[in-house]
Amino acid sequence: MAAPATTKDIPILVTSPAASSERRVNPSWTISQLKAKLESITGIAPSLQTLTLRLPDHLDGTAISAKDEDRTEIGAWSFPAYAELHVTSTDPALGNVIPSLSSVPKYEMPVETYSSLPDTVLAYKRTHQIGRFDPHAPELKERKVADLWEEIEAGKIAIGARCILPPSTTRRGTVAYIGLVPEIPGLGPWVGVRLDEPAGRNDGTARGKRYFHCEPQYGVFVRPERIQVGDWKELGLDDDDDDELDEI
């Protein structure tokens, strides 16, 4: 458990029953400081927080706790990049499961009724010829798609190219797919990236259809403007960087 503390910020994944967020922690923080910063993310008061560090080779997790949390630095535990820090509440009254709203009865207005109402967003768009009511909409859509393909060419985005996902410089990977993904809302091409670290959203599939191969959470689809191609080597845990992700 013991490890030499450093002052280098470490990107981790903070999870709780109500939240999931990529953040940075500093090994020089005390457990109390960490818990205070986690409150705004998880909604759990520091005094009620139970912290568990989850690593790929330790499925049960390691508790982050100490008798003197005001003085014990979290650098006493090994935090590899993108490890999961899971936060739960010790108060059974709060519960650790967000209740499902799927069983709550909801009123659904018929489409015909909504379309006939005068004071709705739909009526406003129809009156002012916005969106699909714009007579030039097909032309604008074609231009948008063309712009995306031009951005791919201008950015030298190609299969096998190394890239980063700005503003982060630590989310690095390799372009694995370029083209349409009908399963994702939006016009034009998408770029599939196989990430170096498990900081993605999928395994190269979109709603069950495979576009490229990678391990779960190593794949992501982004728009061409979201990636930057270049000579981006794969980072090791000892590599330094100037990434400016928001701290917790």
N, C-alpha and C positions, 0 to 999 in steps of 0.2 A: 504493500500500500504506500509506503513512504517513497517519495521522489523529490529530487531537488527542485525547489521553487525557482521559477524564472519570471521575468517581467513581460514576456512576449504574450500578446493577446492570442487566445485560441478560439476558433469558430466551433460552436457546438449547436446541437439541436435541443431546444427546450420544449418539453411536452408536458401536458397535464390533461385532465379530463375535458377541459374547456379551451385549450390552446395548443398550438404547435408553431414554433417560430425559430428561425436560425438567428443566433446571437453570438456575441463575443464575450468571453470571460477572461479575467486576468488572474493568474495563479497567486498573485500577491494579495488578492481579496481575502478577507476572512469569511467564514461561513455566514456570520451575521450580515455582513455587507452584501453577500450574494443573495441571501434570502430577502433583504430589503429591496433589491433590484428586481427580484422575481415576482414580487407582489403585484406590480403594475401589469405584468404579463399574464399571470395565472389567476389573479383575483383572490389568492389565498394569503392570509396574514402570515407574516414571518413566524410567529409563535406557533402556528398550526401546520407549518410545512414539514413534510418528510421528503428528503432528497435521495434519489437513487441514481447512481451512475451506471448506465447500461453500455456494455461493450459487446462487439460481435461474438467474442469467445467466452463471455460470461453472461449467459442469458438471464440468470437470476439477479444480476446487478449487485452493485456495492453501495452500501449506505454511506452517505456523506453526513457525518455527525461527529460531535465531540463534546466533552464535558464543558469546555470553555470555548464556545463558538465565537466569542468576541475576539479571541486571540489566535484561534487556529486558522491558518491559511489553507485555502482549497488546493494550493500547490502541493500539499501533503498527499494528494491523490493524483494518479496519472490520468490526465485529460487528453487523450489523442484527438486530433482534429476530427470534428463532426461526430464525436461521441454523443449519445443521447443522455440528457439530464431530465429524469422524470420527476415531477412534483405532484404530490398528493396531499390531502388534508387529513389531519388526525381527528377532526371533529366529525363524528358520525351524523350529526344533524345536518351538516352541509352536504354530505354525500360526495362520492367521487365519480358519479355517473350523471351526465346531463340527461334529464328525462326526455324521451322521444315525444315529438309532437305529431307523429304520423297518425296516431289514433284520435287526435282531437278533431271533432267535426268542423269543417270549413265550408263557408259559402262560396260557391263558384258561379259567377254570373255568366249566362249564356253569351256566346260570341255575338250573336245577332242583336241581343239587347245592348251590349256594350257599344257595338258599332253604330247604334241609332241614337246614342246619347250625345247632346250638343257640347257639354263642357267636360271633355276628356282630352287626354294627351293625343289619342288617335284622331279626334275631331280637329284639334289644333294643327296636327301634322297635315291632315287632309286639306284644311283651309289654306295653310301657308305652303303647301307643296313641299313638304320636308320628307326626306328618306325615300321610301318606295313610291311616294306620291309625287316626287320630283320628276317632271318629264325628261330631265337629263340624267336620271339615275342610272340607266344602263351604260351610258357613256362614261359616267364617273366611276362606275364599278370596273369597267374595262381599263381605265387609266390607272386605277389603284393597283390592279393586278399587274399591269405592265411595269409600274414603278417598283413593285416588289421584286420582279424578275431582274430589273435593271440594277437594283441594289445588290442582289446576289452576285451579278457579274462584276459590278464595280468593287465590291468587297472581296473579290477573289474567293468566294465561298465555294468550296468543292469537296466532294467526298474524300475523306481521309485527311483533310486539313486540320491542323491543331487550332484551337480557339479558346477564348475566355468569354464569360458572360458578364459584361460590365453592368454596374460599376464595380462588381467584385473582381479581383484578380486571382482569387484562389479557386473559384469555380471554373475549372479547366476541363477540357475534353477534346474529343475528335468528332468532326462532322461525319455522321453515319447515314444521313438521308436528306434529300432535297426534293421537294415536290408537294403535291396537294395532299391534304389530310381531311377528307370530307367529314370524318367523325368529329372534328373540332370546328366550332362555329367560326366563321370568318372567311373572307375571300382570299384567293391566291395561295402561293406556296408557303410552306413551313420548312424549318431546318431542324432535323433530328440530330441531337448531340448525345454521344456516349461519354458521360462524365468520368473523370478519374476517381472521384469519391462518391459515396452514396448520398448525394445531395440533390437528387432528381425527383421525378414524380411518377415514373413508370419504368417498364422493362423493354421499351421500344415498341410498345403497342398503344393503340388508341381505341378504346371501347372494344377490345377483343381482337382487333385487326393488327397484325404485326407489320411494322415498317422497317425495323432493324433489330439486331440482337444485342442484348446486354443484360446484366443482372438486375433484379428488382431495385428500384430507386436510383439506378445509375443512368436512366434515360430521361430526356426532356425534349419537348418540341417548342421552338421559339420562332419569332419573326426574324427576318434577316437583319433588321436594325438592332436586334438584341445581342448579336454576337460580334466578336472581333477576331479575325483570323490573323495568325502570326506565328512566330517561332516560340510558342509557349510550351516549355518543357513541363513534364509531370513533376509536381512538387513532392518533396519528402517532408517528414515531420520536422526536420531540422532546418528546412529552408525558411529564410526570412522573407517578408513581403511588406508592402506598404498599403495593404488593403485597408479601407476606411469604413468597414461595416459599422453600423451603430452598435454601441455597447448596450448591455442590458440596462 
